[in-house]
Amino acid sequence: LVEGYPTQLRSYVPVFTAYTDSAFPTEIPTDKGLRVALRYEVGRFFASLERFRQAANRKSLDEAYVAYSDMSLHLDRYLRGRSEE
């Protein structure tokens, strides 16, 4: 059932990129800092998405839960416009 989700979610990369670049277009420190933070969270989101895809392929429920929770965390951070390590 969930095998199709990673491909669908990966299709949002251009949306995240376009928003990040258009919402914070200048080189002033705040815009540049936010672009870096948002790009970081997008990268972490898609790394978690890849782990989710692999867990789904292996039918590893526990790994899929962890990967999904990481995806949720990084998407939330992206939407709130902040990055926390």
C-alpha positions in Angstrom: 0.0 0.0 0.0 2.7 2.5 0.9 5.2 1.6 -1.9 3.8 4.4 -4.1 4.1 7.2 -1.5 7.9 7.8 -1.9 7.6 8.5 -5.6 4.7 10.8 -5.1 6.3 12.7 -2.2 9.6 13.0 -4.1 7.7 14.8 -6.9 7.3 17.8 -4.4 11.1 18.6 -4.7 10.5 21.3 -7.3 7.7 22.9 -5.1 10.0 23.1 -2.1 12.9 24.5 -4.1 10.7 27.1 -5.9 9.2 28.2 -2.7 12.5 28.5 -0.8 14.1 30.4 -3.7 11.2 32.8 -4.3 10.3 33.5 -0.7 13.9 34.3 0.4 15.5 35.6 -2.8 18.1 38.1 -1.6 21.6 37.7 -0.3 20.8 39.5 3.0 21.8 37.4 5.9 18.3 36.6 7.1 17.1 35.4 3.6 20.3 33.5 3.0 20.2 31.9 6.4 16.6 30.8 6.0 17.3 29.4 2.5 20.2 27.3 3.9 18.0 26.1 6.8 15.1 25.2 4.6 17.2 23.4 2.1 18.8 21.5 4.9 15.4 20.4 6.1 14.3 19.4 2.6 17.5 17.3 2.3 16.8 15.6 5.7 13.1 15.1 4.7 14.1 13.3 1.5 16.8 11.3 3.2 14.1 10.1 5.6 11.8 9.4 2.7 14.5 7.2 1.2 14.8 5.3 4.5 11.0 5.0 4.5 11.0 3.6 0.9 13.7 1.0 1.8 11.8 0.0 5.0 8.6 -0.4 3.0 10.3 -2.6 0.4 11.7 -4.8 3.2 8.4 -4.7 4.9 10.1 -3.6 8.1 7.3 -1.9 10.1 9.6 -0.6 12.9 12.0 1.0 10.5 9.1 2.5 8.5 7.7 4.1 11.7 11.0 5.7 12.5 11.6 6.9 9.0 8.0 8.3 8.8 8.4 10.1 12.1 11.7 11.7 10.9 9.9 12.7 7.7 7.2 14.4 9.7 9.7 16.2 11.9 11.7 17.6 9.0 8.6 18.6 7.1 7.3 20.4 10.2 10.6 22.2 10.6 10.5 23.2 6.9 6.9 24.5 7.2 7.8 26.5 10.4 10.9 27.9 8.6 13.5 26.7 11.1 16.2 24.1 11.4 17.2 22.5 14.6 19.8 19.8 15.0 
